[in-house]
Every structure is written in C-alpha cells, then in structure tokens.
Amino acid sequence: MKMRKIVALTLVLVMVLALCACGDKATPAEGGKEETGSVYWLNFKPESDEVLHEIAKTYTEKTGVEVQVVTAASGTYSTTLNAEMEKTKMPTLFVIGNQAGVKEWSDYALDLKGTAIADELNTDAYNLYDENGKLVSIGYCYECYGIIVNRDLIEQAGHTMDEIKNFEGLKTVAEDIHARANDLGFDAFTSNDMDASSSWRYTGHMINLEYVYEEREAGKVWTECPATLTGNYMDNFRNLYDLAVNNSTVERTALATGGHDAENEFKTGKAAFFVNGSWEYAAVSADVPNSTMIPYYCGVEGEEKAGLNCGTENCWAVNAKASEADQKATIDFMVWMVTDPEASRKLVDSFGVMPYKHAAESTNAYLAAANAYSDDGCYVMDWATNYQPNVDDYRAAAVSALNAYNAAPSDETWATVKTAFIEGWATQYKKAAN
Amino acid sequence: MKKLFKNPLRRWSWLFLLPVTAAFAIGFVWPFFQGIWLSLCKFKLIRDAKFIGFGNYASAFADESFRHAFWYTALFAVVSLVLINVLAFTVAYLLTQGIRGSNLFRTVFFMPNLIGGIVLGYIWSMIFDGILSRFGTSILMETKYGFWGLIILMLWQQIGYMMIIYIAGLQAVPEDMLEAAKIDGANRRQTLFRVIIPNVMPSITICTFLSLTNGFKLFDQNLALTAGQPFTILANGETVKTTEMLALNIYNTFYGQSSASQGVAQAKAVIFFVLVAGLGLLQLAYTRKKEVQQ
C-alpha cells in the first residue's frame, strides 16, 4: 500500500514538473522579442547556409540583435515558407523570387519603396513589383548560368576555347573528348542526374534557352507569364541535352535515381564541362582555378552572339505582418549586410555579386564572363524560366518525361518531353490562374 | 488506511486524466475540426482563411489524379493486406512450432519495423535500382516496378510486426482444445483451419485492420521510393502520377500547386478520413462476427 502511495505521489510530481518545464521555455523568448526586435531569415540558398550563419553571428555580437537563419533544404523552399509563415515566430526576411511568388505572397510583403535598403540599390533591374506597383521584393544578388568549362582540360585534349563559338564547335570538342575519355583520363560532361538535387539544372535552367528564343522570335521580353508556348525551339533544347547526356561520365540510363556528384567530378578534373551556374564558383574555383562559363550553344542561327543566362531568383522580401520593431531590425540588418565591408565581402564571395552601391566588388569569374559577353555585344539570355507556372508540378512532369526519354531515346519519347514542357505549360497556366 | 488513500485518489482522478485529454484535444480533436473548417475555405495561411462553401469538394471529386490515386491505393491496400497477413501468419505459425532459435528469428523479423519510412524508401530504392540498373532501367521507369517495389518494401516492414501479434494469438490457443482435436483424430490441416484459425480471429481482426488502414494511409515510403514516378503525360499536358497514392496526392495538391488548391487538398483530406475510417469500421464489424467466444 505504501508503495502505491509513493508511486502516485511521484507521478503527480513528474506531471507538475513537466508542466512547469513547458511553461518556462515559452516566457523569456516572447518577452525579449517585443522590446528590441529580432531577425528571422528564411534562406533559400543551401550553398550559402554556412556563410549566412557566420554573418548572423557577427551581427549579433556587434549589435546584440538576435538573428536567426534557417535554410530550407534544396527544392523545399516553398513548402518550408508555407509552414514557417503559419507560426507565431514567422520569418521577418524571406525570398520572393519570381512572379508566381509575388502572386502568392504579395499580401505578406512590406512595400520596400523608399526604405533604407531600397536606397542602397544600384539598379532596379532585379526588383519585383506586384500589379499595383508595390515593391514586393528587391534583388540581393544576381546570377548567371550556362556551361562551366575547365579550360586546362580543353587544352590537354588538344583543343582551344576559340573552337567553341556555337553548337557545332561545342559538339566537335565534346564528342572528341568523350571518344578519347579513357586515354585522356577525363570525360566531356559531368554527370547529369535527374533526381531532385540536380534535375533543376535542365528543367529549370537549360530549358530557358527554349523560352528565350521564343521571346526573341516574338521580338519581346515576357513581362508576365504567357498562356501558351509555341515549342519552336524544343529541338535546340534536345540538341544540347543530348550532347550533355551522351558525352558524360555517367550513362544516360543511370540518371533517373541520381546519386552521382557532378560538382565533385568537375572539381577533381574528371570532366571538362559542367552544366551549372555562377553560384558554383565559390565551390570549384580553388580546385579548378582556370575555369570559365560559356552560353548554352544549341544550334540556333546567330548563336555566336549569345551571352549567358543572367537574372535572379534571389529577392528579399520583408514580412508585412511582422511587428514594427522586427521589421526595423530586419531592414537595419539588411543595410548592414550590403554596406559593411567585411560582411558584404563574405556575402559577395558566396553569392557572386550584390547590386548595391556600397557592397564589395565581385571576384566571380563566371559573372565576369557574363559581363565580357555583354561588352562584346552579345545578347543576354534573360531568366524567362522564372515565369514557369506551378513550377514544382511543371518541372516534376518534365523530369518524368526526360527519364522515359533517357531510358529509350527516340522521337516518340521525345514527343512526350515536348508535351510535358509545352502543353504542360498551358495546363499549369490555367490551373495557376484559378 | 485503504479508505484514506482511495478517496483522495478518486477526487483527483481528473488531474491524472488531464495530460492525456489535453494532448488528445490539442493533437487530434482541435486539428480535426479545424481541418473540416478549412476544407470549406480558400486560404494561403490558416489564419487568413476565407469561407467559400463546398467548391473545394467539387474540385476534389473532379480531379483525375485523385481518382487515379484512389484506385491505385485501393489495389495496393488489398494486395498488401492479403500478402502481409498470409505471410505474417505463416511465419508466426512456423515460429510457434518450437523450432530452435525461434526467439532470434522473431527479433530479426521484427527489426525492419523499427526503421523509419523515409529511410526505408531510400534504402530500398537503392536496392531495387542496384538490380534494375543491370537491365538498363530503374524503379522510376515503370508503374509495375513501383507498385511491386512498394509491396515488397511494405511486406518487409510489416510482416514482423503482424507476426508478433499472431504469435501472441497462437500462444493463447487453449492447449486442451488442441489435445481434444488430436484425440478426435484431426490431422494438422484440420487442426489449423478448424481449431487454430477460429481461435486467433481476434488477432486476425486487429492485423487486417492495421494493414488495411496502413495501406490506405501510406505516405513516407511512397514519397521516398518513387514519389509518384513515372508520370503519364496526357496529350493536353495534364499529368497523372502513376504510382501516387492518396496521402501523397493530398500532399502534392497542397504544396505543389498554387494557393487556390490548398483548400482542395484539405477537402481531399476530409474525404480521405471518411474513407479510411469507414472502411476500417466495416472491416472490423465483419471480422468481429467471425470471432469465437472461448
């Protein structure tokens, strides 16, 4: 009987303690937040996660303002944003990177016009406005993508960069390297995995060439999502896609499930070409010092004058529903990031370039290449890809079609790829408009 | 002494019930009713929901991919229900025959159940692709690979768990009944079907209930193994994710499309609940009837 009494008492004690513990944690966090304001940054670039945590720590040490950085895993940004915005402690700083995002999140974004951070910008080119002219988000860096090339390997294979001025040139060099891969000890293209961690390089980036040439054919740059596409340049996309998957370190049938490390292949000199963007510079420049980036050559007439794909999906938005103190703390933090020499140096090294008056100069060779192309009078391929309607569903369907194509390359399977990209666009456009 | 102790305990019993009741209310009752409410709303964030009536339900029923997911899930649930229970019962029966090392076998068979679904999905996708890549294909390429792959995965995971329940049932079959059957001259087959199985009906009820609802609710393994691939791309650009089950369809509707579809996903979730609960109860009522009273 005594035993039972002790057990009962212990249970009561445990329960009371548990309740106390629950209560304790909640109080100070909320109390502190009200007074000074704090920053909660939901970051969208996994590759910059480490740097951002350092920056946040430095800022907190300097000013005492709490900065929390949370990074969404690759490909899960929109899911994470949705979940985080439901919470009481929601992100004060987040990313609205394209028109679809503006449509969905505009109500939650502070109008940044006339704020201290907007005054620091040196260009309006990367800003996103909603239909009422509200400045929803402002670019914090811009990027370029294309094909990264290891110049040293091209020369080792007995070729020069001058040979690669159009698709024919690129094809000759790539096929020659692939044919002699065993003797050379390296291949033409790095692996082209189609799993979630890598498929965006094709369904999000390489496909941009199709959209851009449609824009050029129509003679105007898209300012809103078109309802339909013509698909006139799908064959050009196929040219380049085939070239990459047929002349690479990994057989095309093994791409569907992924598991290969393209970045590492490039870093260790296993391949000369790497389909990716300027954000890779920080990761590969130490191992491959002599690399550059070339445009998506795909067999379009006059492509000798093509430049890199320049644009951004990296635009900061400040949460309109956050408290005023938090909004102020967030904007102060943003201004500090783009004006403080040390902080902006670190950020620029990770991001590539920041379009702000007092930010550090860029050292990114790929962005320098982008500028060199523009200076030579080449046309910039804008990021038309940012208009992809219901982007996750749209790309998922394209990945599935490309997998089927890779398993059995034929005109028939390619027709499905085309359907996924072209008819899929119209279907998703209608769905998104509802 | 007894009285002194008992009375305070009775008086304070509500205090002991409080944590569980609170957890149940916070974790189940409240979200459940909020979910029903949200299925009648259009919303981006829950706190900004706007009431729109039954439009979401109409869209949910009109959705081709939802109907496909329903039939695919139903097929999966039935096949996995039969296979899991037949195999689990067989293993349990064998392991109650006094084979050497029975306990070791039981532990080993039960262990897969301790691994999380996502991890299992990725591990098995590597195993399947390791084999299929020799034939130049992958589990993501064919609907039938995805289907049977998921069945194999679920068998591997669930058989051990159901086996434990069956073993408990088999050990509870009264010894005197078995002896009486033996004396009456029943052979092994007759003993199994006439004596043992009727006596383990309670275990069969619970195991079929669990495997049926598990089959319908399956999510993690589905997401990690195939995520709905391969898709059929219709001529009009619509896609049907051929290995997408109901729960994954709801998830993809909620997150994959524009904000208008979040209410639709919520409506699908309510339909899903009614379906799983209804089927579960029907099945319980049916197998209960078969149980014998000892």
Contacts between the chains, C-beta under 8 A, distances in Angstrom:
chain1	res1	chain2	res2	distance
A	1	B	1	6.3
A	1	B	2	7.2
A	1	B	5	6.7
A	4	B	5	7.2
A	5	B	5	6.1
A	8	B	9	6.5
A	11	B	16	7.2
A	12	B	15	7.4
A	15	B	15	7.7
A	15	B	16	7.8
A	15	B	19	6.1
A	18	B	19	7.7
A	78	B	255	6.9
A	79	B	255	4.9
A	82	B	44	7.9
A	82	B	45	7.6
A	82	B	255	7.0
A	85	B	45	5.4
A	86	B	45	5.8
A	86	B	46	5.8
A	86	B	47	7.6
A	100	B	258	7.4
A	103	B	258	7.6
A	104	B	44	6.4
A	104	B	258	6.8
A	104	B	259	5.2
A	105	B	44	7.8
A	107	B	44	7.6
A	107	B	48	7.8
A	108	B	45	7.8
A	253	B	133	7.3
A	253	B	136	4.5
A	253	B	137	7.0
A	253	B	138	7.6
A	254	B	133	5.8
A	254	B	138	7.8
A	256	B	138	4.4
A	256	B	140	4.6
A	256	B	141	6.6
A	256	B	229	7.9
A	257	B	125	6.3
A	257	B	126	7.9
A	257	B	129	4.9
A	257	B	138	5.4
A	257	B	139	7.4
A	257	B	140	6.4
A	259	B	126	7.7
A	390	B	256	6.9
A	390	B	257	5.1
A	390	B	258	6.1
A	392	B	255	7.3
A	392	B	256	4.6
A	392	B	257	7.9
A	393	B	239	7.3
A	393	B	252	7.5
A	393	B	256	4.6
A	393	B	257	5.9
A	396	B	227	8.0
A	396	B	228	7.8
A	396	B	231	7.3
A	396	B	239	7.7
A	396	B	241	7.9
A	396	B	256	7.3
A	397	B	231	5.4
A	397	B	233	5.9
A	397	B	239	4.2
A	399	B	229	7.8
A	400	B	140	7.8
A	400	B	229	5.3
A	400	B	230	5.2
A	400	B	231	3.8
A	400	B	233	7.3
A	400	B	239	7.4
A	400	B	241	8.0
A	401	B	231	7.3
A	401	B	233	5.6
A	403	B	138	7.6
A	403	B	140	5.8
A	403	B	141	6.4
A	403	B	229	7.0
A	403	B	230	6.7
A	404	B	141	6.8
A	404	B	230	6.4
A	407	B	136	7.2
A	407	B	137	6.1
A	407	B	138	7.6
A	407	B	141	5.2
A	416	B	233	5.3
A	419	B	233	5.1
A	419	B	234	8.0
A	419	B	235	6.6
A	419	B	237	6.2
A	420	B	231	8.0
A	420	B	233	5.0
A	420	B	237	7.4
A	420	B	239	7.4
A	422	B	237	7.5
A	423	B	233	8.0
A	423	B	235	7.0
A	423	B	236	6.0
A	423	B	237	3.0
A	424	B	233	7.0
A	424	B	237	4.3
A	424	B	239	7.0
A	425	B	237	7.2
A	426	B	237	5.7
A	427	B	236	6.3
A	427	B	237	3.6
A	427	B	238	5.5
A	428	B	237	7.6
A	431	B	257	6.1
A	431	B	258	6.9
A	431	B	261	7.6
A	432	B	257	7.3
A	432	B	258	4.6
A	434	B	258	7.3
A	434	B	260	5.0
